[in-house]
Amino acid sequence: MIADPGRFLVKKRQWWDVMKYARLHTGECYRTPAIYHCVARDAWLHVPSGFVVDSQKRVLGFSSVGLNCLYTGHAASGWENAPWIEAPAWSIATAWGTNYAHWLMDSLPRAVMMADFPAALVSGMQAGPFQLRGLEMMGAPAPMTPGAELLRFRELHFLSCGPSGVPHPEALRQVRERLLAAAGAEDQPASLRIYLSREKTRRRIVNGDEITEILRDWGFQEVFAEELDFAAQVRLFSQASAVFGAHGAGTMNGLFQPAGSVLIEAFNPAVWDHAAHRVASLCGVRHFHLFGENASRAFDMLICPRKLEKTLALALEPDTHPSLPEKIF
């Protein structure tokens, strides 16, 4: 696998899309895997993927998600030249950990379950402001974010890893509670309707002006989450009675919404996932969705205004607008 990673990068896209549609529309019970505190001695950490490699150079498949993630990094790293870390450490490095959504779903739950362990914390290749601030708010030590892609440890602690995007419910609950408390967001009134705009980033809504006008009529205020400090994001979404946004990292802020509030996602059929739906279900947040149309090779999206109005009515005011939702049996 290390010598020829290309063999493991085939993506069965058609099968994957069928599976996603089925899970979204029929519902699914995700199994919560058992989580084990593991210790590896004289071991390597492949930082970009989070995989641990033991002293005999065997990849420990339970140390991170998806073996195809190992394709990054090894070509530039020498086994014997990897820097040694002498002090005991634990790892929260994982594939895609520089992404906001995966940091919340995959990395922080691993950090919160080992936050009382007195050792250095190893993050991924980069630690952005939201990562550093999030760990600080949870009471975890500042992470070591090495530039090397391969590190060698005398003693490395890590948690066995379940599927990416399927966090352990108890760990996710603790992440939510600690971040809300640290941000001063507990017991805030939930009265805001937030529109998560993507106009300043990729995968935009091409008829954004038309959609924004409809959302304003429904009392939504436009927010650019990427411009907010992490603690400010936590506080803002803790006050949201409803959130609308195109699928992306921002919709993962449903983690901080109050139980009983509403998260509405617009999906581009060409590129989407329902990770935010899973997180919402664990937090008591009601999830609704609609599908737009793919509008470009960059996965911009066109949203039907009528479909948006119907979805808003169904999610927010079904009794006030009885003619908008269509009952089909």
C-alpha positions in Angstrom: 0.0 0.0 0.0 2.8 2.4 0.8 4.7 1.5 -2.3 1.7 1.8 -4.7 -1.0 4.0 -3.1 -2.7 4.6 -6.4 -4.2 1.1 -6.2 -6.3 2.3 -3.2 -7.6 5.6 -4.5 -10.4 4.3 -6.8 -13.6 6.0 -5.7 -16.8 4.2 -6.6 -18.8 7.4 -7.0 -22.0 6.0 -8.3 -22.2 3.5 -5.4 -21.3 6.2 -2.9 -24.1 8.5 -4.2 -26.7 5.8 -4.1 -25.7 5.0 -0.5 -26.0 8.7 0.6 -29.4 9.1 -0.9 -30.7 6.0 0.7 -29.3 7.0 4.1 -30.7 10.5 3.9 -34.3 9.5 2.9 -34.8 6.2 4.7 -32.9 7.0 7.9 -30.1 4.9 9.4 -28.8 3.9 12.8 -25.1 4.4 12.9 -23.2 2.0 15.1 -21.0 3.6 17.7 -17.7 1.7 17.8 -16.0 0.9 21.0 -13.2 3.4 21.8 -9.9 2.2 23.2 -7.0 4.1 24.7 -4.0 2.7 22.9 -0.3 3.1 23.5 2.4 2.5 20.9 6.1 2.5 21.8 8.9 3.1 19.3 6.3 4.0 16.7 5.9 6.4 13.9 3.0 8.9 13.4 2.1 9.7 9.8 0.9 13.2 10.6 -1.2 14.1 7.5 -3.4 11.0 7.9 -3.1 10.4 11.6 -2.0 6.7 11.1 0.3 5.1 13.6 3.0 2.7 12.3 4.5 0.3 14.8 8.2 -0.6 15.2 7.9 -3.3 12.6 6.5 -0.8 10.1 3.0 -2.2 10.3 0.1 0.3 9.8 -2.3 0.2 12.7 -5.6 0.4 10.7 -7.6 1.3 13.8 -5.5 4.5 14.5 -7.2 6.7 11.9 -9.8 6.7 9.2 -9.6 5.2 5.7 -6.4 3.5 4.6 -6.5 5.4 1.3 -5.5 8.5 3.3 -2.0 7.2 3.6 -1.1 8.3 0.0 0.0 11.7 1.3 3.4 12.3 2.8 5.5 9.2 2.7 7.4 10.1 -0.5 9.0 13.1 1.3 9.7 11.3 4.6 12.5 8.9 5.5 11.7 6.3 8.1 15.1 6.5 9.9 15.4 10.2 9.5 12.0 11.0 11.1 12.5 13.4 14.1 12.3 11.7 17.5 9.8 12.9 20.2 11.2 11.8 23.5 8.3 12.9 25.8 5.1 10.9 26.1 2.5 12.4 23.7 -1.0 11.7 22.5 -2.2 12.3 19.0 -5.4 13.9 17.6 -4.0 14.0 14.1 -6.4 12.7 11.6 -7.1 12.9 7.9 -8.7 16.3 6.8 -8.1 17.7 10.3 -7.3 21.1 8.8 -10.9 21.3 7.6 -13.3 23.0 10.1 -16.0 20.3 9.9 -13.7 17.4 10.3 -11.8 19.1 13.1 -15.1 19.3 15.0 -16.3 15.8 14.1 -13.0 13.8 14.2 -10.3 15.6 16.1 -12.0 17.4 19.0 -13.9 14.4 20.2 -10.5 12.5 20.4 -9.0 15.5 22.3 -11.8 15.8 24.8 -11.6 12.1 25.7 -7.9 12.4 26.6 -7.8 16.0 27.9 -6.8 14.9 31.4 -3.8 12.9 30.2 -0.6 14.8 31.2 1.3 14.8 28.0 2.0 16.8 24.9 -0.7 17.0 22.3 0.1 16.3 18.7 -2.1 17.9 16.1 -2.1 17.7 12.3 0.2 19.4 9.8 -1.3 22.8 10.4 -3.2 24.4 13.3 -5.4 27.4 12.3 -6.9 29.9 14.7 -10.1 27.9 15.2 -8.1 24.8 16.1 -5.9 26.5 18.6 -8.9 28.5 20.1 -11.1 25.4 20.3 -8.5 23.4 22.2 -7.9 26.4 24.5 -11.6 26.7 25.2 -11.9 23.0 26.0 -9.0 23.2 28.5 -6.7 21.1 26.5 -3.0 22.1 26.2 -1.7 23.9 23.1 -0.9 21.3 20.4 2.4 20.5 18.9 2.0 21.0 15.1 5.2 19.7 13.5 6.3 20.5 10.0 7.6 17.0 9.4 5.2 14.5 7.8 6.6 11.5 9.7 7.5 11.6 13.4 8.9 8.9 15.7 7.8 8.5 19.3 9.2 6.7 22.4 5.6 6.6 23.7 2.6 7.6 21.7 -1.0 7.5 23.0 -4.0 7.6 20.8 -7.7 6.6 20.7 -8.9 3.9 18.4 -10.8 5.6 15.5 -14.2 5.0 14.2 -15.5 6.2 10.8 -14.8 9.8 9.8 -17.8 12.0 10.4 -19.4 9.6 12.8 -18.3 10.9 16.2 -18.8 9.1 19.5 -22.1 10.6 20.9 -20.7 11.1 24.4 -17.5 12.6 23.2 -19.4 15.0 21.0 -21.7 16.0 23.8 -18.7 16.8 26.0 -17.2 18.9 23.2 -20.4 20.8 22.8 -20.9 21.4 26.5 -17.3 22.6 27.1 -17.3 24.9 24.1 -20.6 26.5 24.9 -19.6 27.1 28.5 -16.2 28.5 27.5 -17.8 30.9 25.0 -20.3 32.1 27.6 -23.1 30.8 25.4 -25.1 28.9 28.0 -28.8 29.9 28.6 -28.8 32.4 25.7 -32.2 33.1 24.1 -32.6 31.3 20.8 -34.4 33.9 18.5 -32.0 34.4 15.6 -32.6 33.1 12.0 -29.2 32.8 10.4 -28.3 32.5 6.7 -24.9 31.0 6.3 -23.6 32.7 3.1 -21.0 31.3 0.8 -20.7 34.3 -1.4 -17.1 35.0 -0.3 -15.9 31.4 -0.7 -16.2 28.5 -3.1 -19.4 26.5 -4.0 -21.5 29.5 -4.2 -25.3 29.9 -4.9 -25.4 31.4 -8.4 -28.8 33.0 -7.9 -27.7 34.3 -4.5 -29.4 37.7 -4.7 -32.8 36.1 -5.3 -32.3 33.5 -2.5 -31.0 36.2 -0.1 -34.1 38.3 -0.7 -36.4 35.3 0.1 -34.5 34.5 3.3 -34.7 38.2 4.4 -38.4 38.1 4.0 -38.4 35.1 6.4 -36.3 37.0 9.0 -32.9 35.5 8.2 -29.7 37.6 8.6 -26.7 37.0 6.4 -23.6 35.7 8.2 -20.1 34.9 6.9 -18.9 32.4 9.4 -15.3 32.4 8.0 -15.0 36.0 9.2 -15.9 35.2 12.8 -13.7 34.3 15.7 -14.3 30.7 16.8 -15.8 31.7 20.2 -18.0 34.2 18.4 -19.3 31.5 16.1 -20.2 29.3 19.1 -22.1 32.1 20.8 -23.9 33.2 17.6 -25.2 29.7 16.7 -26.2 29.0 20.3 -28.8 31.8 19.8 -30.1 30.5 16.5 -33.7 29.2 16.3 -33.1 28.4 12.6 -30.1 28.2 10.3 -30.1 27.9 6.5 -27.0 27.3 4.4 -25.6 25.4 1.5 -23.8 22.2 2.5 -20.3 23.0 3.8 -18.2 23.3 6.9 -20.3 26.1 8.2 -23.4 23.9 8.6 -21.4 21.9 11.2 -22.2 24.8 13.5 -25.4 23.0 14.1 -23.4 21.4 16.9 -23.9 24.6 18.9 -27.6 25.2 18.1 -30.1 24.7 20.9 -32.1 21.5 21.0 -35.4 21.9 19.1 -34.0 24.5 16.7 -33.9 24.0 12.9 -31.0 23.4 10.5 -31.9 23.6 6.8 -29.3 22.5 4.3 -29.2 23.0 0.5 -27.4 20.1 -1.2 -25.7 20.2 -4.6 -26.5 16.7 -6.0 -22.9 16.6 -7.5 -21.1 17.0 -4.1 -22.7 16.6 -0.7 -22.8 14.6 2.5 -25.1 14.4 5.5 -22.6 14.7 8.3 -24.3 17.8 9.6 -27.5 15.7 9.7 -25.8 13.1 11.9 -24.5 15.8 14.3 -27.8 17.6 14.4 -29.6 14.3 15.3 -27.2 13.9 18.3 -27.8 17.4 19.5 -31.6 17.4 19.2 -31.6 19.8 16.3 -34.3 19.3 13.6 -32.8 18.9 10.2 -34.4 19.7 6.8 -32.9 19.7 3.3 -33.5 20.5 -0.3 -31.6 19.7 -3.5 -30.5 22.4 -5.9 -28.9 21.9 -9.3 -25.2 21.8 -10.0 -24.3 25.0 -12.0 -20.6 24.7 -12.7 -17.5 22.6 -12.7 -16.6 24.4 -9.4 -19.8 23.0 -7.9 -21.7 26.2 -7.7 -25.4 25.7 -7.2 -28.7 27.0 -8.5 -31.6 26.9 -6.0 -35.2 26.9 -7.1 -36.9 29.8 -5.2 -40.2 28.0 -5.0 -38.6 24.9 -3.6 -36.8 27.1 -1.0 -40.0 28.8 0.1 -41.8 25.4 0.4 -38.9 24.1 2.5 -38.9 27.1 4.8 -42.6 26.9 5.3 -42.5 23.2 6.1 -39.6 23.7 8.6 -40.6 26.9 10.2 -44.3 27.7 9.9 -46.3 24.8 8.4 -49.5 25.9 10.1 -49.2 29.5 8.9 -48.6 28.6 5.3 -50.6 25.5 4.7 -50.6 25.9 0.9 -46.9 25.8 0.5 -46.0 22.3 1.6 -47.3 19.7 -0.8 -48.5 16.5 0.8 -47.7 13.5 -1.4 -48.8 10.1 -0.4 
